[in-house]
């Protein structure tokens, strides 16, 4: 049985990855963007869908263009799609109560899968 991840989860992982690479914590990012820390946490975990407004505000604070962030997410989805072990689905396709990969688990699985190339 394959692992499941949502597109929201992949985008959230890229946001978190970028935030950590810049040495920022969620509290600081919250202050810089006006997006509450609980909302940031839900976005990074893929538990909430990002709005266009949030995308642009976060990208500005994370010093990345929205298009670059989407390309990074797309590259990660492509990495998952190369293997049968992970299925990337929409939140609607997955439904509630389903175990999903989020956060660090996405990075760990990507690292293992891509090292097998």
C-alpha atoms as an extended CHARMM CRD file, in Angstrom:
* protein
*
       117  EXT
         1         1  UNK       CA              0.0000000000        0.0000000000        0.0000000000  PROA      1               0.0000000000
         2         2  UNK       CA              1.3820000000        3.3820000000       -0.9200000000  PROA      2               0.0000000000
         3         3  UNK       CA              1.7650000000        6.4040000000        1.2970000000  PROA      3               0.0000000000
         4         4  UNK       CA             -0.4820000000        9.3930000000        0.6570000000  PROA      4               0.0000000000
         5         5  UNK       CA              0.4170000000       13.0500000000        0.4790000000  PROA      5               0.0000000000
         6         6  UNK       CA             -1.6980000000       15.9690000000       -0.6690000000  PROA      6               0.0000000000
         7         7  UNK       CA             -0.6880000000       18.8490000000       -2.8840000000  PROA      7               0.0000000000
         8         8  UNK       CA             -1.3260000000       21.0520000000        0.1700000000  PROA      8               0.0000000000
         9         9  UNK       CA              1.1640000000       18.9070000000        2.0660000000  PROA      9               0.0000000000
        10        10  UNK       CA              3.8170000000       19.3200000000       -0.6070000000  PROA      10              0.0000000000
        11        11  UNK       CA              3.3620000000       23.1110000000       -0.7720000000  PROA      11              0.0000000000
        12        12  UNK       CA              3.4260000000       23.2510000000        3.0330000000  PROA      12              0.0000000000
        13        13  UNK       CA              6.6380000000       21.2430000000        3.0930000000  PROA      13              0.0000000000
        14        14  UNK       CA              8.2670000000       23.6560000000        0.6200000000  PROA      14              0.0000000000
        15        15  UNK       CA              7.1650000000       26.6280000000        2.7490000000  PROA      15              0.0000000000
        16        16  UNK       CA              8.5900000000       25.0440000000        5.8850000000  PROA      16              0.0000000000
        17        17  UNK       CA             11.7960000000       24.0340000000        4.1130000000  PROA      17              0.0000000000
        18        18  UNK       CA             12.3010000000       27.6030000000        2.8990000000  PROA      18              0.0000000000
        19        19  UNK       CA             11.4810000000       29.1190000000        6.3130000000  PROA      19              0.0000000000
        20        20  UNK       CA             13.9550000000       26.8330000000        8.0840000000  PROA      20              0.0000000000
        21        21  UNK       CA             16.6580000000       27.4780000000        5.4600000000  PROA      21              0.0000000000
        22        22  UNK       CA             16.3340000000       31.2020000000        6.1750000000  PROA      22              0.0000000000
        23        23  UNK       CA             16.6290000000       30.5700000000        9.9210000000  PROA      23              0.0000000000
        24        24  UNK       CA             13.1570000000       31.9150000000       10.6600000000  PROA      24              0.0000000000
        25        25  UNK       CA             10.7300000000       30.4950000000       13.1740000000  PROA      25              0.0000000000
        26        26  UNK       CA              6.9650000000       30.4500000000       12.8270000000  PROA      26              0.0000000000
        27        27  UNK       CA              6.5290000000       33.2260000000       15.3890000000  PROA      27              0.0000000000
        28        28  UNK       CA              8.8000000000       35.5760000000       13.4460000000  PROA      28              0.0000000000
        29        29  UNK       CA              7.1660000000       34.6870000000       10.1470000000  PROA      29              0.0000000000
        30        30  UNK       CA              3.7650000000       35.2570000000       11.7090000000  PROA      30              0.0000000000
        31        31  UNK       CA              4.7930000000       38.7070000000       12.8540000000  PROA      31              0.0000000000
        32        32  UNK       CA              6.2830000000       39.5610000000        9.4430000000  PROA      32              0.0000000000
        33        33  UNK       CA              3.2260000000       38.4170000000        7.4880000000  PROA      33              0.0000000000
        34        34  UNK       CA              0.2720000000       39.0350000000        9.7790000000  PROA      34              0.0000000000
        35        35  UNK       CA             -0.6890000000       35.3610000000        9.3950000000  PROA      35              0.0000000000
        36        36  UNK       CA             -1.2560000000       33.7750000000       12.7910000000  PROA      36              0.0000000000
        37        37  UNK       CA              1.1930000000       31.1270000000       13.9830000000  PROA      37              0.0000000000
        38        38  UNK       CA             -1.5420000000       28.4480000000       14.2170000000  PROA      38              0.0000000000
        39        39  UNK       CA             -2.5150000000       29.1320000000       10.5850000000  PROA      39              0.0000000000
        40        40  UNK       CA              1.1470000000       28.9460000000        9.5230000000  PROA      40              0.0000000000
        41        41  UNK       CA              1.4660000000       25.6260000000       11.2950000000  PROA      41              0.0000000000
        42        42  UNK       CA             -1.6180000000       24.2580000000        9.5300000000  PROA      42              0.0000000000
        43        43  UNK       CA             -0.3220000000       25.4920000000        6.1520000000  PROA      43              0.0000000000
        44        44  UNK       CA              3.0940000000       23.9070000000        6.6850000000  PROA      44              0.0000000000
        45        45  UNK       CA              1.4960000000       20.6040000000        7.7270000000  PROA      45              0.0000000000
        46        46  UNK       CA             -0.7740000000       20.6230000000        4.6890000000  PROA      46              0.0000000000
        47        47  UNK       CA             -3.8180000000       20.7160000000        6.9500000000  PROA      47              0.0000000000
        48        48  UNK       CA             -5.0880000000       23.9380000000        5.3440000000  PROA      48              0.0000000000
        49        49  UNK       CA             -5.2080000000       25.2220000000        1.7940000000  PROA      49              0.0000000000
        50        50  UNK       CA             -3.1230000000       28.2950000000        1.0960000000  PROA      50              0.0000000000
        51        51  UNK       CA             -4.8990000000       31.2900000000       -0.3990000000  PROA      51              0.0000000000
        52        52  UNK       CA             -3.3670000000       33.3990000000       -3.1570000000  PROA      52              0.0000000000
        53        53  UNK       CA             -3.0410000000       36.3010000000       -0.6960000000  PROA      53              0.0000000000
        54        54  UNK       CA             -1.2310000000       34.0900000000        1.8170000000  PROA      54              0.0000000000
        55        55  UNK       CA              1.0110000000       32.6930000000       -0.9270000000  PROA      55              0.0000000000
        56        56  UNK       CA              2.1780000000       36.1350000000       -2.0260000000  PROA      56              0.0000000000
        57        57  UNK       CA              2.6520000000       37.4750000000        1.5220000000  PROA      57              0.0000000000
        58        58  UNK       CA              4.5700000000       34.3760000000        2.6260000000  PROA      58              0.0000000000
        59        59  UNK       CA              6.7300000000       34.3220000000       -0.4760000000  PROA      59              0.0000000000
        60        60  UNK       CA              7.6600000000       37.9550000000        0.0180000000  PROA      60              0.0000000000
        61        61  UNK       CA              8.7100000000       37.2360000000        3.6150000000  PROA      61              0.0000000000
        62        62  UNK       CA             10.5470000000       34.0810000000        2.5110000000  PROA      62              0.0000000000
        63        63  UNK       CA             12.3750000000       35.9340000000       -0.2660000000  PROA      63              0.0000000000
        64        64  UNK       CA             11.0720000000       33.7280000000       -3.0700000000  PROA      64              0.0000000000
        65        65  UNK       CA              8.7400000000       34.3560000000       -5.9780000000  PROA      65              0.0000000000
        66        66  UNK       CA              5.4210000000       32.4950000000       -5.8270000000  PROA      66              0.0000000000
        67        67  UNK       CA              6.2170000000       30.9050000000       -9.1890000000  PROA      67              0.0000000000
        68        68  UNK       CA              9.5350000000       29.5890000000       -7.8200000000  PROA      68              0.0000000000
        69        69  UNK       CA              7.7840000000       28.0970000000       -4.8070000000  PROA      69              0.0000000000
        70        70  UNK       CA              5.2420000000       26.3740000000       -7.0560000000  PROA      70              0.0000000000
        71        71  UNK       CA              8.0430000000       25.0450000000       -9.2810000000  PROA      71              0.0000000000
        72        72  UNK       CA              9.8000000000       23.6100000000       -6.2080000000  PROA      72              0.0000000000
        73        73  UNK       CA              6.5460000000       21.9470000000       -5.1520000000  PROA      73              0.0000000000
        74        74  UNK       CA              6.0110000000       20.6480000000       -8.6810000000  PROA      74              0.0000000000
        75        75  UNK       CA              9.5270000000       19.1550000000       -8.7010000000  PROA      75              0.0000000000
        76        76  UNK       CA              8.7670000000       17.3340000000       -5.4540000000  PROA      76              0.0000000000
        77        77  UNK       CA              5.4680000000       16.0210000000       -6.8420000000  PROA      77              0.0000000000
        78        78  UNK       CA              7.3620000000       14.8130000000       -9.9270000000  PROA      78              0.0000000000
        79        79  UNK       CA              9.8150000000       13.0480000000       -7.6100000000  PROA      79              0.0000000000
        80        80  UNK       CA              6.9520000000       11.2560000000       -5.8710000000  PROA      80              0.0000000000
        81        81  UNK       CA              5.3040000000       10.3670000000       -9.1660000000  PROA      81              0.0000000000
        82        82  UNK       CA              8.4180000000        8.4760000000      -10.2620000000  PROA      82              0.0000000000
        83        83  UNK       CA              7.7540000000        5.8640000000       -7.5840000000  PROA      83              0.0000000000
        84        84  UNK       CA              4.7260000000        3.7320000000       -6.7630000000  PROA      84              0.0000000000
        85        85  UNK       CA              5.3070000000        4.0830000000       -3.0260000000  PROA      85              0.0000000000
        86        86  UNK       CA              3.7060000000        7.5450000000       -2.7630000000  PROA      86              0.0000000000
        87        87  UNK       CA              0.4810000000        8.8820000000       -4.2550000000  PROA      87              0.0000000000
        88        88  UNK       CA             -0.1100000000       12.6210000000       -4.4580000000  PROA      88              0.0000000000
        89        89  UNK       CA             -3.7990000000       13.4860000000       -4.3020000000  PROA      89              0.0000000000
        90        90  UNK       CA             -6.0360000000       16.4850000000       -3.8000000000  PROA      90              0.0000000000
        91        91  UNK       CA             -7.4500000000       17.0090000000       -0.3360000000  PROA      91              0.0000000000
        92        92  UNK       CA            -10.9050000000       16.1870000000       -1.6770000000  PROA      92              0.0000000000
        93        93  UNK       CA             -9.6750000000       12.8860000000       -3.1590000000  PROA      93              0.0000000000
        94        94  UNK       CA             -8.0850000000       11.8610000000        0.1310000000  PROA      94              0.0000000000
        95        95  UNK       CA            -10.9870000000       12.8170000000        2.4070000000  PROA      95              0.0000000000
        96        96  UNK       CA            -10.8690000000       13.1520000000        6.1530000000  PROA      96              0.0000000000
        97        97  UNK       CA             -9.4570000000       10.6720000000        8.5970000000  PROA      97              0.0000000000
        98        98  UNK       CA             -6.8360000000        9.3510000000        6.1780000000  PROA      98              0.0000000000
        99        99  UNK       CA             -3.2350000000        9.0120000000        7.3430000000  PROA      99              0.0000000000
       100       100  UNK       CA             -1.0940000000       11.4030000000        5.3080000000  PROA      100             0.0000000000
       101       101  UNK       CA              2.5740000000       12.1970000000        5.0590000000  PROA      101             0.0000000000
       102       102  UNK       CA              3.2460000000       15.7230000000        6.2720000000  PROA      102             0.0000000000
       103       103  UNK       CA              6.1790000000       17.9450000000        7.1800000000  PROA      103             0.0000000000
       104       104  UNK       CA              9.4330000000       16.1630000000        7.8930000000  PROA      104             0.0000000000
       105       105  UNK       CA              7.9760000000       12.8290000000        6.7610000000  PROA      105             0.0000000000
       106       106  UNK       CA              7.6010000000       14.2420000000        3.2440000000  PROA      106             0.0000000000
       107       107  UNK       CA             11.2450000000       15.2860000000        3.2520000000  PROA      107             0.0000000000
       108       108  UNK       CA             12.3900000000       11.9490000000        4.6030000000  PROA      108             0.0000000000
       109       109  UNK       CA             10.4790000000        9.9510000000        2.0080000000  PROA      109             0.0000000000
       110       110  UNK       CA             11.6390000000       12.2350000000       -0.8020000000  PROA      110             0.0000000000
       111       111  UNK       CA             15.2230000000       11.8490000000        0.3530000000  PROA      111             0.0000000000
       112       112  UNK       CA             15.0080000000        8.0500000000        0.3800000000  PROA      112             0.0000000000
       113       113  UNK       CA             13.1900000000        7.8070000000       -2.9440000000  PROA      113             0.0000000000
       114       114  UNK       CA             15.4090000000       10.2510000000       -4.7890000000  PROA      114             0.0000000000
       115       115  UNK       CA             18.5710000000        8.5870000000       -3.4670000000  PROA      115             0.0000000000
       116       116  UNK       CA             17.4450000000        5.3980000000       -5.2630000000  PROA      116             0.0000000000
       117       117  UNK       CA             17.7160000000        7.0480000000       -8.6740000000  PROA      117             0.0000000000
